[in-house]
Amino acid sequence: MSTNIDIFPLIGKRVFVSGHRGMVGGAVVSQLENENCEVLTASRAEMDLRNQSEVNDWVNRERPDAIVIAAAKVGGILANDTYPADFLYDNLMIEANLIHVAHVAGVQRLMFLGSSCIYPKFAEQPIKEESLLTAPLEPTNEWYAIAKIAGIKLCDAYRRQYGRSYISAMPTNLYGPGDNFHPEGSHVIPGLIRRFHEAKEARAPHTTLWGTGTPRREFLYVDDLAEALVMLLKQYDEPGPINVGSGEDMTILELAQTIASVTGFEGEIRIDESKPDGTPRKLMDGSRIRALGWSPKTDIRSGLERAYRWFLDNHAPAEFRSV
């Protein structure tokens, strides 16, 4: 844990976490329960984050001291490629409404959550924060990435023009309890957990892995992220993104083999090279947040075991959860 002095103590504060029903938002809410603050949440029925009037009314009524923007429209390669307009529009509206209304209402503190996909497809590895906007993005998820870049720049713009203490954190690929296991809208880890589990249950002799299996990815357990975000909310106040990752990566094939072991699938893993790989490698440089005293606690095997246990307990009611 960090030993730095809190510049924004959370004791007694009202903190609004948008997207509290998602994996990240839920983990942040749980982490904030240790901070002696009041956590505010709102369902979609209470407030459509894409509607500025509704956001304005809710924020001015509830008067939060801080806002965490964990709400977003998210999904894997297939979802991003199929619904580019939805991913761009929805995410732009969510972040623009919350950031602007926070400023107008005088909210002291705001944290915007982005994604490692904001960085160029062929960025130098490990990826430093300075790589932002230095080269083209990965085409398969550029719509989501462009929206997230806009959110970072919007926080920086309100900081520059109005002196707002608004920050942006960039998590790497996340997984854990509360993830989205929908077969069409999930990211790689929940997608593979579901696929290998179903293959095991069906006693299938083999299952298929999209792409060549050679791209390397970094993964972070969601509770480790939540701990980092709460620390940043209290202690960090700089423009631009700050990376939050595990500092280690693995190939997609290595990940698949580990998930097969965790789920108990003993069949063959076949490679479908006709499907896209995405970025060849995506490992973030976490030296900035490490300097603040944070480091992850959960290794990939332990985290996958916990995620699989959650899937076994919850996958039926969560099967058709929207992305």
Phi and psi restraints in degrees (value plus and minus 20) as a CYANA .aco file:
   2 SER   PHI     -93.2   -53.2
   2 SER   PSI     128.6   168.6
   3 THR   PHI    -128.6   -88.6
   3 THR   PSI     -12.5    27.5
   4 ASN   PHI     -89.0   -49.0
   4 ASN   PSI     136.9   176.9
   5 ILE   PHI     -98.3   -58.3
   5 ILE   PSI     117.0   157.0
   6 ASP   PHI     -90.4   -50.4
   6 ASP   PSI     106.5   146.5
   7 ILE   PHI    -111.2   -71.2
   7 ILE   PSI     -37.4     2.6
   8 PHE   PHI    -156.3  -116.3
   8 PHE   PSI      60.2   100.2
   9 PRO   PHI     -80.0   -40.0
   9 PRO   PSI     117.5   157.5
  10 LEU   PHI    -111.2   -71.2
  10 LEU   PSI     -31.1     8.9
  11 ILE   PHI     -78.5   -38.5
  11 ILE   PSI     103.6   143.6
  12 GLY   PHI      60.3   100.3
  12 GLY   PSI     -22.3    17.7
  13 LYS   PHI    -104.2   -64.2
  13 LYS   PSI     135.7   175.7
  14 ARG   PHI    -120.5   -80.5
  14 ARG   PSI      95.2   135.2
  15 VAL   PHI    -136.2   -96.2
  15 VAL   PSI      98.3   138.3
  16 PHE   PHI    -111.4   -71.4
  16 PHE   PSI     102.7   142.7
  17 VAL   PHI    -128.4   -88.4
  17 VAL   PSI      87.6   127.6
  18 SER   PHI     -99.7   -59.7
  18 SER   PSI     127.8   167.8
  19 GLY   PHI      54.9    94.9
  19 GLY   PSI      12.6    52.6
  20 HIS   PHI     -87.5   -47.5
  20 HIS   PSI     -37.5     2.5
  21 ARG   PHI    -107.4   -67.4
  21 ARG   PSI     -27.7    12.3
  22 GLY   PHI    -103.6   -63.6
  22 GLY   PSI     152.9   192.9
  23 MET   PHI     -80.6   -40.6
  23 MET   PSI     -69.6   -29.6
  24 VAL   PHI     -90.2   -50.2
  24 VAL   PSI     -68.4   -28.4
  25 GLY   PHI     -79.1   -39.1
  25 GLY   PSI     -61.1   -21.1
  26 GLY   PHI     -83.7   -43.7
  26 GLY   PSI     -59.5   -19.5
  27 ALA   PHI     -87.8   -47.8
  27 ALA   PSI     -57.5   -17.5
  28 VAL   PHI     -86.4   -46.4
  28 VAL   PSI     -62.0   -22.0
  29 VAL   PHI     -78.2   -38.2
  29 VAL   PSI     -65.2   -25.2
  30 SER   PHI     -82.4   -42.4
  30 SER   PSI     -61.3   -21.3
  31 GLN   PHI     -86.4   -46.4
  31 GLN   PSI     -57.7   -17.7
  32 LEU   PHI     -88.2   -48.2
  32 LEU   PSI     -39.5     0.5
  33 GLU   PHI     -84.9   -44.9
  33 GLU   PSI     -35.9     4.1
  34 ASN   PHI    -110.9   -70.9
  34 ASN   PSI     -18.2    21.8
  35 GLU   PHI    -126.4   -86.4
  35 GLU   PSI     -14.3    25.7
  36 ASN   PHI      35.5    75.5
  36 ASN   PSI      20.3    60.3
  37 CYS   PHI    -141.1  -101.1
  37 CYS   PSI     148.4   188.4
  38 GLU   PHI    -116.6   -76.6
  38 GLU   PSI      99.9   139.9
  39 VAL   PHI    -112.6   -72.6
  39 VAL   PSI     106.5   146.5
  40 LEU   PHI    -125.6   -85.6
  40 LEU   PSI     118.3   158.3
  41 THR   PHI    -156.5  -116.5
  41 THR   PSI     143.0   183.0
  42 ALA   PHI    -168.6  -128.6
  42 ALA   PSI     114.1   154.1
  43 SER   PHI     -99.9   -59.9
  43 SER   PSI     149.3   189.3
  44 ARG   PHI     -82.3   -42.3
  44 ARG   PSI     -52.7   -12.7
  45 ALA   PHI     -86.6   -46.6
  45 ALA   PSI     -50.9   -10.9
  46 GLU   PHI    -101.2   -61.2
  46 GLU   PSI     -52.9   -12.9
  47 MET   PHI    -179.1  -139.1
  47 MET   PSI     100.1   140.1
  48 ASP   PHI    -106.4   -66.4
  48 ASP   PSI      90.8   130.8
  49 LEU   PHI     -84.4   -44.4
  49 LEU   PSI     -34.8     5.2
  50 ARG   PHI    -103.4   -63.4
  50 ARG   PSI     -27.4    12.6
  51 ASN   PHI    -126.9   -86.9
  51 ASN   PSI      89.5   129.5
  52 GLN   PHI     -83.2   -43.2
  52 GLN   PSI     -55.5   -15.5
  53 SER   PHI     -82.9   -42.9
  53 SER   PSI     -63.7   -23.7
  54 GLU   PHI     -86.6   -46.6
  54 GLU   PSI     -59.9   -19.9
  55 VAL   PHI     -84.2   -44.2
  55 VAL   PSI     -64.1   -24.1
  56 ASN   PHI     -80.2   -40.2
  56 ASN   PSI     -66.5   -26.5
  57 ASP   PHI     -83.0   -43.0
  57 ASP   PSI     -63.8   -23.8
  58 TRP   PHI     -87.1   -47.1
  58 TRP   PSI     -67.1   -27.1
  59 VAL   PHI     -84.0   -44.0
  59 VAL   PSI     -61.2   -21.2
  60 ASN   PHI     -91.1   -51.1
  60 ASN   PSI     -45.0    -5.0
  61 ARG   PHI    -100.0   -60.0
  61 ARG   PSI     -62.2   -22.2
  62 GLU   PHI    -108.5   -68.5
  62 GLU   PSI     -44.0    -4.0
  63 ARG   PHI      31.5    71.5
  63 ARG   PSI      40.9    80.9
  64 PRO   PHI     -89.2   -49.2
  64 PRO   PSI     131.9   171.9
  65 ASP   PHI    -106.2   -66.2
  65 ASP   PSI     -44.2    -4.2
  66 ALA   PHI    -167.5  -127.5
  66 ALA   PSI     131.8   171.8
  67 ILE   PHI    -150.3  -110.3
  67 ILE   PSI     114.4   154.4
  68 VAL   PHI    -133.0   -93.0
  68 VAL   PSI      98.3   138.3
  69 ILE   PHI    -111.4   -71.4
  69 ILE   PSI      67.6   107.6
  70 ALA   PHI    -121.6   -81.6
  70 ALA   PSI     -24.8    15.2
  71 ALA   PHI     -97.3   -57.3
  71 ALA   PSI     117.3   157.3
  72 ALA   PHI    -188.7  -148.7
  72 ALA   PSI     137.1   177.1
  73 LYS   PHI    -109.2   -69.2
  73 LYS   PSI      98.2   138.2
  74 VAL   PHI    -147.9  -107.9
  74 VAL   PSI     141.2   181.2
  75 GLY   PHI     157.5   197.5
  75 GLY   PSI     154.7   194.7
  76 GLY   PHI    -105.6   -65.6
  76 GLY   PSI    -185.7  -145.7
  77 ILE   PHI     -78.3   -38.3
  77 ILE   PSI     -65.6   -25.6
  78 LEU   PHI     -82.0   -42.0
  78 LEU   PSI     -66.7   -26.7
  79 ALA   PHI     -84.1   -44.1
  79 ALA   PSI     -64.0   -24.0
  80 ASN   PHI     -81.5   -41.5
  80 ASN   PSI     -60.3   -20.3
  81 ASP   PHI     -94.1   -54.1
  81 ASP   PSI     -49.4    -9.4
  82 THR   PHI    -104.0   -64.0
  82 THR   PSI     -53.6   -13.6
  83 TYR   PHI    -145.1  -105.1
  83 TYR   PSI      36.7    76.7
  84 PRO   PHI     -81.3   -41.3
  84 PRO   PSI     -59.5   -19.5
  85 ALA   PHI     -85.0   -45.0
  85 ALA   PSI     -62.3   -22.3
  86 ASP   PHI     -82.8   -42.8
  86 ASP   PSI     -63.7   -23.7
  87 PHE   PHI     -86.5   -46.5
  87 PHE   PSI     -57.3   -17.3
  88 LEU   PHI     -95.0   -55.0
  88 LEU   PSI     -72.2   -32.2
  89 TYR   PHI     -84.8   -44.8
  89 TYR   PSI     -72.8   -32.8
  90 ASP   PHI     -78.8   -38.8
  90 ASP   PSI     -64.3   -24.3
  91 ASN   PHI     -90.7   -50.7
  91 ASN   PSI     -56.3   -16.3
  92 LEU   PHI     -81.8   -41.8
  92 LEU   PSI     -64.5   -24.5
  93 MET   PHI     -86.9   -46.9
  93 MET   PSI     -63.9   -23.9
  94 ILE   PHI     -77.9   -37.9
  94 ILE   PSI     -72.4   -32.4
  95 GLU   PHI     -91.7   -51.7
  95 GLU   PSI     -60.1   -20.1
  96 ALA   PHI     -84.3   -44.3
  96 ALA   PSI     -63.5   -23.5
  97 ASN   PHI     -84.0   -44.0
  97 ASN   PSI     -67.3   -27.3
  98 LEU   PHI     -86.8   -46.8
  98 LEU   PSI     -63.5   -23.5
  99 ILE   PHI     -87.5   -47.5
  99 ILE   PSI     -65.2   -25.2
 100 HIS   PHI     -86.4   -46.4
 100 HIS   PSI     -66.2   -26.2
 101 VAL   PHI     -85.6   -45.6
 101 VAL   PSI     -56.4   -16.4
 102 ALA   PHI     -78.7   -38.7
 102 ALA   PSI     -64.6   -24.6
 103 HIS   PHI     -83.1   -43.1
 103 HIS   PSI     -70.0   -30.0
 104 VAL   PHI     -81.0   -41.0
 104 VAL   PSI     -56.9   -16.9
 105 ALA   PHI    -103.6   -63.6
 105 ALA   PSI     -23.4    16.6
 106 GLY   PHI      57.6    97.6
 106 GLY   PSI       6.1    46.1
 107 VAL   PHI     -85.1   -45.1
 107 VAL   PSI     107.5   147.5
 108 GLN   PHI     -87.8   -47.8
 108 GLN   PSI     -58.0   -18.0
 109 ARG   PHI    -159.3  -119.3
 109 ARG   PSI     119.2   159.2
 110 LEU   PHI    -166.6  -126.6
 110 LEU   PSI     119.0   159.0
 111 MET   PHI    -142.7  -102.7
 111 MET   PSI     105.4   145.4
 112 PHE   PHI    -124.2   -84.2
 112 PHE   PSI     113.1   153.1
 113 LEU   PHI    -124.0   -84.0
 113 LEU   PSI     104.0   144.0
 114 GLY   PHI    -125.0   -85.0
 114 GLY   PSI    -157.8  -117.8
 115 SER   PHI    -182.1  -142.1
 115 SER   PSI     134.4   174.4
 116 SER   PHI     -86.9   -46.9
 116 SER   PSI     -34.0     6.0
 117 CYS   PHI     -91.9   -51.9
 117 CYS   PSI     -24.6    15.4
 118 ILE   PHI     -88.0   -48.0
 118 ILE   PSI     -39.6     0.4
 119 TYR   PHI    -106.8   -66.8
 119 TYR   PSI     136.2   176.2
 120 PRO   PHI     -77.3   -37.3
 120 PRO   PSI     131.4   171.4
 121 LYS   PHI     -77.2   -37.2
 121 LYS   PSI     -61.0   -21.0
 122 PHE   PHI    -132.3   -92.3
 122 PHE   PSI      19.5    59.5
 123 ALA   PHI     -84.3   -44.3
 123 ALA   PSI     127.7   167.7
 124 GLU   PHI     -80.6   -40.6
 124 GLU   PSI     117.7   157.7
 125 GLN   PHI    -122.1   -82.1
 125 GLN   PSI     124.1   164.1
 126 PRO   PHI     -87.2   -47.2
 126 PRO   PSI     133.3   173.3
 127 ILE   PHI     -99.1   -59.1
 127 ILE   PSI     101.3   141.3
 128 LYS   PHI    -108.6   -68.6
 128 LYS   PSI     137.5   177.5
 129 GLU   PHI     -79.0   -39.0
 129 GLU   PSI     -49.6    -9.6
 130 GLU   PHI     -88.7   -48.7
 130 GLU   PSI     -29.4    10.6
 131 SER   PHI     -94.4   -54.4
 131 SER   PSI     -32.5     7.5
 132 LEU   PHI     -76.0   -36.0
 132 LEU   PSI     109.3   149.3
 133 LEU   PHI      44.1    84.1
 133 LEU   PSI       8.5    48.5
 134 THR   PHI    -120.1   -80.1
 134 THR   PSI     -28.8    11.2
 135 ALA   PHI    -186.3  -146.3
 135 ALA   PSI     151.8   191.8
 136 PRO   PHI     -83.2   -43.2
 136 PRO   PSI     134.2   174.2
 137 LEU   PHI    -105.5   -65.5
 137 LEU   PSI     149.8   189.8
 138 GLU   PHI     -91.2   -51.2
 138 GLU   PSI     101.6   141.6
 139 PRO   PHI     -81.0   -41.0
 139 PRO   PSI     -50.1   -10.1
 140 THR   PHI     -88.5   -48.5
 140 THR   PSI     -40.8    -0.8
 141 ASN   PHI    -156.0  -116.0
 141 ASN   PSI       8.7    48.7
 142 GLU   PHI     -86.1   -46.1
 142 GLU   PSI     -46.9    -6.9
 143 TRP   PHI     -85.8   -45.8
 143 TRP   PSI     -66.0   -26.0
 144 TYR   PHI     -85.2   -45.2
 144 TYR   PSI     -62.6   -22.6
 145 ALA   PHI     -83.6   -43.6
 145 ALA   PSI     -62.2   -22.2
 146 ILE   PHI     -83.0   -43.0
 146 ILE   PSI     -60.3   -20.3
 147 ALA   PHI     -82.0   -42.0
 147 ALA   PSI     -62.8   -22.8
 148 LYS   PHI     -87.8   -47.8
 148 LYS   PSI     -57.5   -17.5
 149 ILE   PHI     -82.8   -42.8
 149 ILE   PSI     -61.2   -21.2
 150 ALA   PHI     -80.3   -40.3
 150 ALA   PSI     -58.4   -18.4
 151 GLY   PHI     -84.3   -44.3
 151 GLY   PSI     -61.9   -21.9
 152 ILE   PHI     -80.1   -40.1
 152 ILE   PSI     -68.4   -28.4
 153 LYS   PHI     -87.5   -47.5
 153 LYS   PSI     -51.2   -11.2
 154 LEU   PHI     -88.1   -48.1
 154 LEU   PSI     -61.9   -21.9
 155 CYS   PHI     -80.2   -40.2
 155 CYS   PSI     -64.3   -24.3
 156 ASP   PHI     -84.4   -44.4
 156 ASP   PSI     -56.7   -16.7
 157 ALA   PHI     -86.8   -46.8
 157 ALA   PSI     -62.8   -22.8
 158 TYR   PHI     -89.7   -49.7
 158 TYR   PSI     -51.5   -11.5
 159 ARG   PHI     -85.1   -45.1
 159 ARG   PSI     -66.6   -26.6
 160 ARG   PHI     -89.8   -49.8
 160 ARG   PSI     -64.3   -24.3
 161 GLN   PHI    -102.2   -62.2
 161 GLN   PSI     -54.5   -14.5
 162 TYR   PHI    -141.6  -101.6
 162 TYR   PSI     -20.3    19.7
 163 GLY   PHI      52.7    92.7
 163 GLY   PSI       4.0    44.0
 164 ARG   PHI     -93.4   -53.4
 164 ARG   PSI     122.5   162.5
 165 SER   PHI    -110.4   -70.4
 165 SER   PSI      46.5    86.5
 166 TYR   PHI    -130.4   -90.4
 166 TYR   PSI     110.8   150.8
 167 ILE   PHI    -145.0  -105.0
 167 ILE   PSI     144.7   184.7
 168 SER   PHI    -151.9  -111.9
 168 SER   PSI     105.2   145.2
 169 ALA   PHI    -131.7   -91.7
 169 ALA   PSI     118.0   158.0
 170 MET   PHI    -133.9   -93.9
 170 MET   PSI      75.0   115.0
 171 PRO   PHI     -91.5   -51.5
 171 PRO   PSI     130.8   170.8
 172 THR   PHI     -99.8   -59.8
 172 THR   PSI    -186.6  -146.6
 173 ASN   PHI     -83.4   -43.4
 173 ASN   PSI     108.9   148.9
 174 LEU   PHI    -132.3   -92.3
 174 LEU   PSI     138.1   178.1
 175 TYR   PHI    -179.5  -139.5
 175 TYR   PSI     145.5   185.5
 176 GLY   PHI     122.2   162.2
 176 GLY   PSI    -190.8  -150.8
 177 PRO   PHI     -77.6   -37.6
 177 PRO   PSI     120.2   160.2
 178 GLY   PHI      68.8   108.8
 178 GLY   PSI     -17.1    22.9
 179 ASP   PHI     -88.1   -48.1
 179 ASP   PSI     146.6   186.6
 180 ASN   PHI    -115.6   -75.6
 180 ASN   PSI      94.3   134.3
 181 PHE   PHI    -123.4   -83.4
 181 PHE   PSI      -2.9    37.1
 182 HIS   PHI     -80.9   -40.9
 182 HIS   PSI     115.4   155.4
 183 PRO   PHI     -82.9   -42.9
 183 PRO   PSI     -42.5    -2.5
 184 GLU   PHI    -127.1   -87.1
 184 GLU   PSI     -40.0     0.0
 185 GLY   PHI    -132.0   -92.0
 185 GLY   PSI     -16.1    23.9
 186 SER   PHI    -107.2   -67.2
 186 SER   PSI     140.6   180.6
 187 HIS   PHI    -102.4   -62.4
 187 HIS   PSI    -197.4  -157.4
 188 VAL   PHI     -83.5   -43.5
 188 VAL   PSI     -66.6   -26.6
 189 ILE   PHI     -86.3   -46.3
 189 ILE   PSI     -73.8   -33.8
 190 PRO   PHI     -82.0   -42.0
 190 PRO   PSI     -54.4   -14.4
 191 GLY   PHI     -82.1   -42.1
 191 GLY   PSI     -63.3   -23.3
 192 LEU   PHI     -92.3   -52.3
 192 LEU   PSI     -57.6   -17.6
 193 ILE   PHI     -78.6   -38.6
 193 ILE   PSI     -67.7   -27.7
 194 ARG   PHI     -83.9   -43.9
 194 ARG   PSI     -64.7   -24.7
 195 ARG   PHI     -83.7   -43.7
 195 ARG   PSI     -65.2   -25.2
 196 PHE   PHI     -89.7   -49.7
 196 PHE   PSI     -56.5   -16.5
 197 HIS   PHI     -82.4   -42.4
 197 HIS   PSI     -67.7   -27.7
 198 GLU   PHI     -85.1   -45.1
 198 GLU   PSI     -56.9   -16.9
 199 ALA   PHI     -84.9   -44.9
 199 ALA   PSI     -59.1   -19.1
 200 LYS   PHI     -84.8   -44.8
 200 LYS   PSI     -66.2   -26.2
 201 GLU   PHI     -83.0   -43.0
 201 GLU   PSI     -54.4   -14.4
 202 ALA   PHI    -104.6   -64.6
 202 ALA   PSI     -23.5    16.5
 203 ARG   PHI      35.0    75.0
 203 ARG   PSI      20.3    60.3
 204 ALA   PHI     -89.9   -49.9
 204 ALA   PSI     121.6   161.6
 205 PRO   PHI     -94.5   -54.5
 205 PRO   PSI     -38.4     1.6
 206 HIS   PHI    -178.2  -138.2
 206 HIS   PSI     144.5   184.5
 207 THR   PHI    -164.0  -124.0
 207 THR   PSI     145.5   185.5
 208 THR   PHI    -132.0   -92.0
 208 THR   PSI     119.8   159.8
 209 LEU   PHI    -129.7   -89.7
 209 LEU   PSI     107.9   147.9
 210 TRP   PHI     -87.2   -47.2
 210 TRP   PSI     122.0   162.0
 211 GLY   PHI      59.3    99.3
 211 GLY   PSI    -187.3  -147.3
 212 THR   PHI    -104.5   -64.5
 212 THR   PSI     -36.8     3.2
 213 GLY   PHI      63.7   103.7
 213 GLY   PSI     -22.4    17.6
 214 THR   PHI    -109.8   -69.8
 214 THR   PSI     -43.0    -3.0
 215 PRO   PHI     -77.1   -37.1
 215 PRO   PSI     125.0   165.0
 216 ARG   PHI    -124.5   -84.5
 216 ARG   PSI     117.1   157.1
 217 ARG   PHI    -154.2  -114.2
 217 ARG   PSI     130.9   170.9
 218 GLU   PHI    -124.0   -84.0
 218 GLU   PSI     120.3   160.3
 219 PHE   PHI    -152.4  -112.4
 219 PHE   PSI     124.2   164.2
 220 LEU   PHI    -152.8  -112.8
 220 LEU   PSI     112.2   152.2
 221 TYR   PHI     -89.6   -49.6
 221 TYR   PSI     116.9   156.9
 222 VAL   PHI     -83.0   -43.0
 222 VAL   PSI     -52.8   -12.8
 223 ASP   PHI     -89.2   -49.2
 223 ASP   PSI     -51.9   -11.9
 224 ASP   PHI     -86.0   -46.0
 224 ASP   PSI     -60.4   -20.4
 225 LEU   PHI     -80.5   -40.5
 225 LEU   PSI     -66.7   -26.7
 226 ALA   PHI     -78.1   -38.1
 226 ALA   PSI     -61.1   -21.1
 227 GLU   PHI     -81.9   -41.9
 227 GLU   PSI     -62.6   -22.6
 228 ALA   PHI     -84.1   -44.1
 228 ALA   PSI     -62.0   -22.0
 229 LEU   PHI     -86.0   -46.0
 229 LEU   PSI     -60.6   -20.6
 230 VAL   PHI     -86.0   -46.0
 230 VAL   PSI     -57.9   -17.9
 231 MET   PHI     -82.0   -42.0
 231 MET   PSI     -65.3   -25.3
 232 LEU   PHI     -83.5   -43.5
 232 LEU   PSI     -59.8   -19.8
 233 LEU   PHI     -78.5   -38.5
 233 LEU   PSI     -55.9   -15.9
 234 LYS   PHI    -104.7   -64.7
 234 LYS   PSI     -50.5   -10.5
 235 GLN   PHI    -144.1  -104.1
 235 GLN   PSI     -33.6     6.4
 236 TYR   PHI    -129.4   -89.4
 236 TYR   PSI     118.9   158.9
 237 ASP   PHI    -173.0  -133.0
 237 ASP   PSI      49.7    89.7
 238 GLU   PHI    -152.6  -112.6
 238 GLU   PSI     133.6   173.6
 239 PRO   PHI     -94.5   -54.5
 239 PRO   PSI     147.3   187.3
 240 GLY   PHI      56.6    96.6
 240 GLY   PSI     156.0   196.0
 241 PRO   PHI    -100.6   -60.6
 241 PRO   PSI     134.3   174.3
 242 ILE   PHI    -146.1  -106.1
 242 ILE   PSI     106.9   146.9
 243 ASN   PHI     -94.7   -54.7
 243 ASN   PSI     123.5   163.5
 244 VAL   PHI    -152.6  -112.6
 244 VAL   PSI      84.5   124.5
 245 GLY   PHI    -164.6  -124.6
 245 GLY   PSI     157.5   197.5
 246 SER   PHI    -103.2   -63.2
 246 SER   PSI     -43.2    -3.2
 247 GLY   PHI      65.9   105.9
 247 GLY   PSI     -17.8    22.2
 248 GLU   PHI    -153.3  -113.3
 248 GLU   PSI     126.8   166.8
 249 ASP   PHI    -151.5  -111.5
 249 ASP   PSI     151.9   191.9
 250 MET   PHI    -173.7  -133.7
 250 MET   PSI     141.0   181.0
 251 THR   PHI     -94.9   -54.9
 251 THR   PSI     138.2   178.2
 252 ILE   PHI     -83.1   -43.1
 252 ILE   PSI     -54.7   -14.7
 253 LEU   PHI     -86.2   -46.2
 253 LEU   PSI     -62.3   -22.3
 254 GLU   PHI     -81.5   -41.5
 254 GLU   PSI     -60.6   -20.6
 255 LEU   PHI     -81.3   -41.3
 255 LEU   PSI     -66.9   -26.9
 256 ALA   PHI     -80.5   -40.5
 256 ALA   PSI     -61.8   -21.8
 257 GLN   PHI     -84.0   -44.0
 257 GLN   PSI     -58.7   -18.7
 258 THR   PHI     -86.3   -46.3
 258 THR   PSI     -63.4   -23.4
 259 ILE   PHI     -85.4   -45.4
 259 ILE   PSI     -58.5   -18.5
 260 ALA   PHI     -78.5   -38.5
 260 ALA   PSI     -62.4   -22.4
 261 SER   PHI     -85.6   -45.6
 261 SER   PSI     -63.5   -23.5
 262 VAL   PHI     -84.4   -44.4
 262 VAL   PSI     -60.6   -20.6
 263 THR   PHI    -103.5   -63.5
 263 THR   PSI     -35.7     4.3
 264 GLY   PHI      68.1   108.1
 264 GLY   PSI      -5.4    34.6
 265 PHE   PHI     -98.0   -58.0
 265 PHE   PSI     106.3   146.3
 266 GLU   PHI    -133.4   -93.4
 266 GLU   PSI     -12.3    27.7
 267 GLY   PHI    -101.0   -61.0
 267 GLY   PSI    -192.0  -152.0
 268 GLU   PHI    -103.5   -63.5
 268 GLU   PSI     121.4   161.4
 269 ILE   PHI    -121.6   -81.6
 269 ILE   PSI      91.8   131.8
 270 ARG   PHI    -117.7   -77.7
 270 ARG   PSI     126.8   166.8
 271 ILE   PHI    -120.1   -80.1
 271 ILE   PSI     111.2   151.2
 272 ASP   PHI    -129.8   -89.8
 272 ASP   PSI      72.2   112.2
 273 GLU   PHI     -94.0   -54.0
 273 GLU   PSI     -25.1    14.9
 274 SER   PHI     -96.9   -56.9
 274 SER   PSI     -35.7     4.3
 275 LYS   PHI    -110.4   -70.4
 275 LYS   PSI     132.7   172.7
 276 PRO   PHI     -89.9   -49.9
 276 PRO   PSI     128.6   168.6
 277 ASP   PHI    -111.4   -71.4
 277 ASP   PSI     -50.5   -10.5
 278 GLY   PHI      58.6    98.6
 278 GLY   PSI    -177.0  -137.0
 279 THR   PHI     -82.1   -42.1
 279 THR   PSI     115.6   155.6
 280 PRO   PHI     -80.4   -40.4
 280 PRO   PSI     -61.3   -21.3
 281 ARG   PHI    -169.0  -129.0
 281 ARG   PSI     124.7   164.7
 282 LYS   PHI    -167.5  -127.5
 282 LYS   PSI      67.2   107.2
 283 LEU   PHI    -140.0  -100.0
 283 LEU   PSI     105.4   145.4
 284 MET   PHI    -113.5   -73.5
 284 MET   PSI     126.4   166.4
 285 ASP   PHI    -100.6   -60.6
 285 ASP   PSI      97.9   137.9
 286 GLY   PHI    -126.0   -86.0
 286 GLY   PSI       2.5    42.5
 287 SER   PHI     -83.8   -43.8
 287 SER   PSI     -52.5   -12.5
 288 ARG   PHI     -85.3   -45.3
 288 ARG   PSI     -68.2   -28.2
 289 ILE   PHI     -94.5   -54.5
 289 ILE   PSI     -48.7    -8.7
 290 ARG   PHI     -83.7   -43.7
 290 ARG   PSI     -55.2   -15.2
 291 ALA   PHI     -85.2   -45.2
 291 ALA   PSI     -41.6    -1.6
 292 LEU   PHI    -104.0   -64.0
 292 LEU   PSI     -27.2    12.8
 293 GLY   PHI      86.7   126.7
 293 GLY   PSI     -19.0    21.0
 294 TRP   PHI    -114.6   -74.6
 294 TRP   PSI     123.5   163.5
 295 SER   PHI    -172.0  -132.0
 295 SER   PSI     129.9   169.9
 296 PRO   PHI     -90.6   -50.6
 296 PRO   PSI     134.8   174.8
 297 LYS   PHI    -128.8   -88.8
 297 LYS   PSI     -38.0     2.0
 298 THR   PHI    -126.5   -86.5
 298 THR   PSI     100.5   140.5
 299 ASP   PHI     -97.3   -57.3
 299 ASP   PSI     141.9   181.9
 300 ILE   PHI     -83.3   -43.3
 300 ILE   PSI     -60.0   -20.0
 301 ARG   PHI     -84.5   -44.5
 301 ARG   PSI     -67.5   -27.5
 302 SER   PHI     -82.4   -42.4
 302 SER   PSI     -62.0   -22.0
 303 GLY   PHI     -84.0   -44.0
 303 GLY   PSI     -60.7   -20.7
 304 LEU   PHI     -86.4   -46.4
 304 LEU   PSI     -56.6   -16.6
 305 GLU   PHI     -83.7   -43.7
 305 GLU   PSI     -60.4   -20.4
 306 ARG   PHI     -87.7   -47.7
 306 ARG   PSI     -60.8   -20.8
 307 ALA   PHI     -84.1   -44.1
 307 ALA   PSI     -59.1   -19.1
 308 TYR   PHI     -88.5   -48.5
 308 TYR   PSI     -59.3   -19.3
 309 ARG   PHI     -81.0   -41.0
 309 ARG   PSI     -61.5   -21.5
 310 TRP   PHI     -84.1   -44.1
 310 TRP   PSI     -61.5   -21.5
 311 PHE   PHI     -78.8   -38.8
 311 PHE   PSI     -65.2   -25.2
 312 LEU   PHI     -82.0   -42.0
 312 LEU   PSI     -55.0   -15.0
 313 ASP   PHI    -101.7   -61.7
 313 ASP   PSI     -41.8    -1.8
 314 ASN   PHI    -150.6  -110.6
 314 ASN   PSI     -24.8    15.2
 315 HIS   PHI     -86.0   -46.0
 315 HIS   PSI     -49.7    -9.7
 316 ALA   PHI     -85.4   -45.4
 316 ALA   PSI     -73.9   -33.9
 317 PRO   PHI     -90.2   -50.2
 317 PRO   PSI     -42.2    -2.2
 318 ALA   PHI    -114.2   -74.2
 318 ALA   PSI     -16.5    23.5
 319 GLU   PHI     -77.1   -37.1
 319 GLU   PSI     -59.7   -19.7
 320 PHE   PHI    -133.7   -93.7
 320 PHE   PSI      12.4    52.4
 321 ARG   PHI     -84.5   -44.5
 321 ARG   PSI     116.5   156.5
 322 SER   PHI     -93.6   -53.6
 322 SER   PSI     134.0   174.0
